[in-house]
């Protein structure tokens, strides 16, 4: 009896146009001022105020003062995240200084995502399966029979 068998593994993936360089920067946003606890240019708040000018999931973010100085060159302690936005806390600044007034912009994809599928024929004996292949086959069997 031949215990060798042939299977075709289907590999799926998603490629977005942004991965191919298809993205653009939004306009600059300045929705807060550094009074109070600091300057907070939060992504969720900007999305609420400007839903038609900002994508749901930005790929990057930049911050600068309203005078055009990049945040990294101000010497201030700042926080920057493409998932949350920008914030500068007055209490974190050296020598009792306060945060500058900042504006942010986000990098957004301009196109759509595309699904790709590849087939990978494999020939195995039961003793040559990798752990990943065993797990995938078990998962597939569970999906089919349960």
C-alpha positions as CSV (number, residue, x, y, z in Angstrom):
1,X,0.0,0.0,0.0
2,X,1.3,3.4,-1.0
3,X,1.1,5.8,1.9
4,X,2.4,8.7,-0.1
5,X,-0.2,11.2,-1.2
6,X,-0.4,14.5,-3.1
7,X,-2.2,17.6,-1.8
8,X,-2.6,21.1,-3.0
9,X,-2.2,23.8,-0.4
10,X,-4.0,27.0,-1.2
11,X,-2.2,30.1,0.1
12,X,-4.2,33.2,0.5
13,X,-3.1,36.8,1.0
14,X,-4.1,40.4,0.8
15,X,-2.1,43.1,-1.0
16,X,-3.3,46.7,-0.7
17,X,-2.4,49.4,-3.2
18,X,-0.6,51.2,-0.4
19,X,2.0,48.5,-0.3
20,X,2.7,49.4,-3.9
21,X,3.2,53.1,-3.1
22,X,-0.4,54.1,-3.8
23,X,-1.1,56.4,-0.9
24,X,-1.4,60.1,-0.1
25,X,-1.1,62.5,2.8
26,X,-4.2,64.2,4.2
27,X,-4.4,67.9,4.8
28,X,-2.9,69.1,8.1
29,X,-5.2,69.0,11.1
30,X,-5.0,71.2,14.2
31,X,-8.0,70.5,16.4
32,X,-6.5,71.3,19.8
33,X,-4.2,73.9,21.5
34,X,-1.5,73.4,24.1
35,X,-3.4,75.0,26.9
36,X,-4.6,72.9,29.8
37,X,-2.8,69.5,30.0
38,X,-1.2,69.8,26.5
39,X,-1.8,69.5,22.8
40,X,-3.9,66.4,21.8
41,X,-4.4,65.8,18.0
42,X,-6.3,62.4,18.4
43,X,-7.0,60.3,15.4
44,X,-10.5,59.3,16.6
45,X,-11.5,62.9,17.2
46,X,-10.2,64.1,13.8
47,X,-12.1,61.2,12.1
48,X,-15.2,62.3,13.9
49,X,-14.8,66.0,12.8
50,X,-13.5,65.2,9.3
51,X,-14.8,61.8,8.2
52,X,-14.6,62.6,4.5
53,X,-10.9,63.8,4.7
54,X,-9.4,60.9,6.6
55,X,-9.2,57.1,6.1
56,X,-10.3,54.6,8.7
57,X,-6.8,53.1,9.2
58,X,-3.9,55.4,8.4
59,X,-0.5,53.9,7.4
60,X,1.5,56.7,8.9
61,X,1.4,60.1,10.6
62,X,3.5,63.2,10.7
63,X,3.4,66.1,13.2
64,X,4.9,69.6,13.1
65,X,4.3,72.8,14.9
66,X,1.9,75.3,13.3
67,X,5.1,77.2,12.4
68,X,6.3,74.2,10.3
69,X,9.0,72.8,12.7
70,X,8.9,68.9,12.6
71,X,8.0,67.5,16.0
72,X,11.3,65.6,16.2
73,X,13.2,68.8,16.0
74,X,11.4,70.8,18.8
75,X,13.2,69.2,21.7
76,X,9.8,68.5,23.3
77,X,8.7,65.2,24.7
78,X,6.0,64.1,22.2
79,X,4.0,60.9,21.4
80,X,3.1,59.9,17.8
81,X,1.1,56.9,16.6
82,X,-0.6,56.3,13.3
83,X,-3.2,54.4,15.3
84,X,-3.9,57.1,17.9
85,X,-2.6,60.3,16.6
86,X,-0.3,62.8,18.4
87,X,-0.1,64.2,21.9
88,X,2.2,66.4,23.8
89,X,1.8,66.6,27.6
90,X,2.8,69.9,29.3
91,X,3.9,68.1,32.5
92,X,6.4,66.0,30.5
93,X,8.3,69.0,29.2
94,X,11.6,70.0,30.7
95,X,12.1,73.0,32.9
96,X,8.4,73.8,33.2
97,X,8.0,74.6,29.5
98,X,4.7,74.0,27.7
99,X,4.0,72.1,24.5
100,X,4.0,74.0,21.2
101,X,0.9,74.1,19.1
102,X,1.0,71.1,16.7
103,X,-0.7,70.0,13.5
104,X,-0.8,66.4,12.2
105,X,-1.4,64.7,8.9
106,X,-2.0,61.1,8.1
107,X,-0.8,58.8,5.3
108,X,-3.8,57.0,3.8
109,X,-4.1,54.3,1.1
110,X,-5.7,55.6,-2.2
111,X,-6.8,52.3,-3.6
112,X,-8.3,49.0,-2.7
113,X,-7.0,45.7,-1.4
114,X,-6.8,42.7,-3.6
115,X,-7.0,39.0,-2.6
116,X,-4.4,36.7,-4.1
117,X,-4.5,32.9,-4.1
118,X,-1.6,30.6,-4.9
119,X,-1.6,26.8,-5.2
120,X,1.3,24.8,-3.9
121,X,1.2,21.2,-4.9
122,X,3.0,19.0,-2.4
123,X,3.8,15.3,-2.2
124,X,4.3,13.8,1.2
125,X,4.5,10.6,3.1
126,X,2.7,10.8,6.5
127,X,6.0,11.1,8.3
128,X,7.2,14.2,6.4
129,X,4.4,16.7,7.2
130,X,5.5,19.8,9.0
131,X,3.7,20.8,12.1
132,X,2.2,23.8,10.2
133,X,0.8,21.4,7.5
134,X,-0.6,19.0,10.1
135,X,-2.3,21.9,11.9
136,X,-3.7,23.3,8.6
137,X,-5.0,19.9,7.5
138,X,-6.6,19.3,11.0
139,X,-8.2,22.8,10.8
140,X,-9.5,22.1,7.3
141,X,-10.9,18.7,8.4
142,X,-12.6,20.4,11.3
143,X,-14.2,23.0,9.0
144,X,-15.4,20.3,6.6
145,X,-16.8,17.8,9.1
146,X,-18.1,20.0,11.9
